[in-house]
Amino acid sequence: MILNKEETITLKEYGRGVIGGLLFSLPLYYTMELWWVGITASNEKLLVFIVFTFVMLLGYNKYTGLRPDSSFKDIAKESAEEIGIALIVTILFSRLVNKINFQMSMDEIMGKVIVESMIGAIGISVGTAQLGQDKQRDEEQSDWQVKENKKEKKNQPKNPSTLQLWILSLCGAILFSAPVVATEEILIIAITSKNFHLLLMVLLNLSLSVVIFYFIDFKNTQTFKKGVREVLLHLVIACLAALFVALLLLYFFEFGKCGQCNFDILLAKTIVLSIPATIGASAGRLLIK
């Protein structure tokens, strides 16, 4: 299936939104207190939370997220889409870490999903608007960039060196995984996750890195060469840096007791923690750059 130009731009915007939502709200998905709020909150409170989030998104998209000449209908549609994407991302991620399942009641599932996804929706809005080029530039990029590349080819920034990639990846991984490493939720998720869940987490890490570097035109990637060699190099460094940081932080915050842990549990904890570490090592490092 071949996508046309408009469909490709839309997918890139959605991709930036999803990555932005994960960047800004992923630690909240690991928070036990939010799980309990979702279980205990009344339907009235959940409804108020949805309305309040929608109003906040209207305001943000009015002044920052869309073009200045957007109508209220366009802004409302954009805000509703962001909430919809947040709901889908939250459901998939919560299922991935085994925090919702089909044995739970519908009220419990919807409570957890709504509480976490409303926060994620704001991250998605920020990611769509701030972590890439605006829609007008996206539409004009293909023609404009060809001309500009010819004019500025000599002055175009080179790809970062391997050492720079390693340093930025390690810093990004630490920055985005440190807030959750010392929490009990990492252990709880690791214990309750089956091998199938862990395998999906590994595949998620790889997929996110490829999408960030190759497809969505994330901030600070416009000047990168995007050949197979460059994408593989970025991918390998990001994943290895994430795993190294996950192991290092687990060792540090558990005061060296990781060496005495059951190997299966240690491996599971490393994979669980590698999700925010991978996002930090790929998307996060582009922001701190």
Buried (B, 14 or more C-beta within 10 A) or exposed (E): EEEEEEEBBBBBBBBBBBBBBBBBBBBBBBBEEBBEBBBEBEEEBBEEBBEEBBEBBBEBBBEEBBEEEBEEEBBBBBBBBBBEBBBEBBBEBBBBBBBBEEEBEEEBBBBBBBBBBBBBBBBBBBBBBBBBBBBEEBBEBEEEEEEEEEEEEEEEEEBBEEEEBBBBBBBBBBBBBBBBBEBEBBBBBBEEBEEEBBEBBBEBBBEBBBBBBBBBBBBBBBEBEBEEEBBEBBBEBBBBBBBBBBBBBBBEBBEEEBEEBEEEEBBBBBBBBBBBBBBBBBBBBBBEB
